[in-house]
Amino acid sequence: LAGYGRVGLALHRLILSQRARIPLRVVGIQTLRHGSAFDQRGLPLDPEFGPLVAPIGEFLDRARPEVLVEATTLQPATGEPALEHLLAAFERGRHVVTANLGPVAHAYAVVAHTAQRSGVQFRIGLPLFQAARLPLPGAKVAGFRAVLSPASSLMLDALRAGRTLADGMEAARTLGLAEGDASYYADGWDAALQAAALANVLFDARITPLQVNRRGIAQLTPEKLDDLRTRHKTVALVARGRLTTAGVSLRVRAEVLDVHDPLASTRGASSVLLLDTDLAGTVGSVVDSAAEQTAYALFRELVDIAG
Ligand SMILES: NC(=O)c1ccc[n+]([C@@H]2O[C@H](COP(=O)([O-])OP(=O)(O)OC[C@H]3O[C@@H](n4cnc5c(N)ncnc54)[C@H](OP(=O)(O)O)[C@@H]3O)[C@@H](O)[C@H]2O)c1
């Protein structure tokens, strides 16, 4: 396990709670400030950490896992050091399941290709990406519409309640859905990162978050949202991706929606994904993406790899 914060810990707790039926073991944990822990018999939830074993290659050589779970802090501008972690695991013939979207948003094609060349599996252990992999035999996804950033949605909820974007950010922080600078969410960067990752996975777009045509929600006010409400309208930060003959088009915008639009149905930590397909029409999912649900998404992939 690389990273032992909210998600890493929730995954470990889940693995331990299921171990009578599903014999997974955590044999190594790497953190930034607490150091590293190892035990081939399986670590406890609250292990004793020794000195940090780094770089990640050394950690992997010592832990000798079958799978690396990448759950370190997201660095949105580069996707590092998670990208380095993934490549080091592939080089050693280890499968990878990631909760960290950085490498998917910045270098999915390289990652997927390297995993394939190394004969190992690369899985994204995130609820939204599991929803994007709906089993639709023969059908092609032509586009998606999605509300991807729970923190941005909570900021809009705050405006709807007559409060400020900063209040919404505080609510998102409390739920563990946001950290760092509020402008990352208000300016649409979080949604752009996730949209780039989705387009890379669904359309092999080879795009980075910087290339997403993006506008955020910073210009909205409680008064504007109140005015929309009187007309049964609302606003959501919507990502739209489409595969066209000219390539992939991708944009993030605050869109005015009918209050009954499925894209207007996010609550708390939820995201909405609508896939436009050629054979199945539009199919959609609402997913919860807090730490516990993310841990379960990682767990699903681990069980699937083991199976
Ligand atoms: N929280 C959620 O609801 C959620 C949902 C979906 C996806 N994710 C993604 O899951 C990942 C983890 O999120 P989180 O909420 O668990 O974060 P977190 O609570 O901040 O924990 C991050 C962990 O990563 C460790 N870390 C940071 N840099 C590292 C490095 N270079 N090498 C090794 N360990 C490093 C930290 O070490 P220290 O303990 O020493 O600080 C900490 O244990 C992120 O990429 C996030 O975007 C989170």
The ligand as an SDF file (V2000), in Angstrom:
LIG
                    3D

 48 52  0  0  0  0  0  0  0  0999 V2000
  -10.5350   10.7160    0.2970 N   0  0  0  0  0  0  0  0  0  0  0  0
  -11.3760   10.4130   -0.6740 C   0  0  0  0  0  0  0  0  0  0  0  0
  -12.5630   10.4380   -0.4560 O   0  0  0  0  0  0  0  0  0  0  0  0
  -10.8630    9.9970   -2.0540 C   0  0  0  0  0  0  0  0  0  0  0  0
  -11.7990    9.6060   -3.0140 C   0  0  0  0  0  0  0  0  0  0  0  0
  -11.3390    9.1990   -4.2700 C   0  0  0  0  0  0  0  0  0  0  0  0
   -9.9760    9.2140   -4.5410 C   0  0  0  0  0  0  0  0  0  0  0  0
   -9.0970    9.6360   -3.6050 N   0  0  0  0  0  0  0  0  0  0  0  0
   -7.6630    9.6390   -3.9350 C   0  0  0  0  0  0  0  0  0  0  0  0
   -7.0110    8.6850   -3.1230 O   0  0  0  0  0  0  0  0  0  0  0  0
   -5.6840    9.1500   -2.7910 C   0  0  0  0  0  0  0  0  0  0  0  0
   -5.5320    9.1780   -1.2910 C   0  0  0  0  0  0  0  0  0  0  0  0
   -6.4980   10.0290   -0.7420 O   0  0  0  0  0  0  0  0  0  0  0  0
   -6.6550   10.1970    0.8370 P   0  0  0  0  0  0  0  0  0  0  0  0
   -7.8790   10.9790    1.0560 O   0  0  0  0  0  0  0  0  0  0  0  0
   -6.4690    8.8810    1.4820 O   0  0  0  0  0  0  0  0  0  0  0  0
   -5.3780   11.1200    1.1240 O   0  0  0  0  0  0  0  0  0  0  0  0
   -4.6980   11.4230    2.5510 P   0  0  0  0  0  0  0  0  0  0  0  0
   -5.6510   11.0850    3.6600 O   0  0  0  0  0  0  0  0  0  0  0  0
   -4.1610   12.7990    2.4590 O   0  0  0  0  0  0  0  0  0  0  0  0
   -3.4790   10.3900    2.6210 O   0  0  0  0  0  0  0  0  0  0  0  0
   -2.4370   10.4210    1.6970 C   0  0  0  0  0  0  0  0  0  0  0  0
   -1.3930    9.4060    2.1230 C   0  0  0  0  0  0  0  0  0  0  0  0
   -0.3470    9.4100    1.1360 O   0  0  0  0  0  0  0  0  0  0  0  0
    0.9010    9.4620    1.8000 C   0  0  0  0  0  0  0  0  0  0  0  0
    1.8960   10.0330    0.8820 N   0  0  0  0  0  0  0  0  0  0  0  0
    1.9280   11.2790    0.3560 C   0  0  0  0  0  0  0  0  0  0  0  0
    2.9700   11.3880   -0.4890 N   0  0  0  0  0  0  0  0  0  0  0  0
    3.6110   10.1910   -0.4770 C   0  0  0  0  0  0  0  0  0  0  0  0
    4.7640    9.6700   -1.1090 C   0  0  0  0  0  0  0  0  0  0  0  0
    5.4790   10.4240   -1.9380 N   0  0  0  0  0  0  0  0  0  0  0  0
    5.1250    8.3870   -0.8620 N   0  0  0  0  0  0  0  0  0  0  0  0
    4.4120    7.5940   -0.0160 C   0  0  0  0  0  0  0  0  0  0  0  0
    3.2960    8.0440    0.6170 N   0  0  0  0  0  0  0  0  0  0  0  0
    2.9150    9.3300    0.3880 C   0  0  0  0  0  0  0  0  0  0  0  0
    0.6520   10.2700    3.0460 C   0  0  0  0  0  0  0  0  0  0  0  0
    1.6890   10.0150    3.9600 O   0  0  0  0  0  0  0  0  0  0  0  0
    1.6690   10.6020    5.4850 P   0  0  0  0  0  0  0  0  0  0  0  0
    0.6460    9.7590    6.2020 O   0  0  0  0  0  0  0  0  0  0  0  0
    3.0180   10.3320    5.9850 O   0  0  0  0  0  0  0  0  0  0  0  0
    1.3020   12.0290    5.3450 O   0  0  0  0  0  0  0  0  0  0  0  0
   -0.7060    9.6950    3.4660 C   0  0  0  0  0  0  0  0  0  0  0  0
   -0.5430    8.4720    4.1590 O   0  0  0  0  0  0  0  0  0  0  0  0
   -5.5410   10.5300   -3.4370 C   0  0  0  0  0  0  0  0  0  0  0  0
   -4.8530   10.4040   -4.6620 O   0  0  0  0  0  0  0  0  0  0  0  0
   -6.9840   10.9560   -3.6560 C   0  0  0  0  0  0  0  0  0  0  0  0
   -7.1150   11.8460   -4.7450 O   0  0  0  0  0  0  0  0  0  0  0  0
   -9.5120   10.0280   -2.3630 C   0  0  0  0  0  0  0  0  0  0  0  0
  1  2  1  0
  2  3  2  0
  2  4  1  0
  4  5  1  0
  4 48  2  0
  5  6  2  0
  6  7  1  0
  7  8  2  0
  8  9  1  0
  8 48  1  0
  9 10  1  0
  9 46  1  0
 10 11  1  0
 11 12  1  0
 11 44  1  0
 12 13  1  0
 13 14  1  0
 14 15  2  0
 14 16  1  0
 14 17  1  0
 17 18  1  0
 18 19  2  0
 18 20  1  0
 18 21  1  0
 21 22  1  0
 22 23  1  0
 23 24  1  0
 23 42  1  0
 24 25  1  0
 25 26  1  0
 25 36  1  0
 26 27  1  0
 26 35  1  0
 27 28  2  0
 28 29  1  0
 29 30  1  0
 29 35  2  0
 30 31  1  0
 30 32  2  0
 32 33  1  0
 33 34  2  0
 34 35  1  0
 36 37  1  0
 36 42  1  0
 37 38  1  0
 38 39  2  0
 38 40  1  0
 38 41  1  0
 42 43  1  0
 44 45  1  0
 44 46  1  0
 46 47  1  0
M  CHG  2   8   1  16  -1
M  END
$$$$
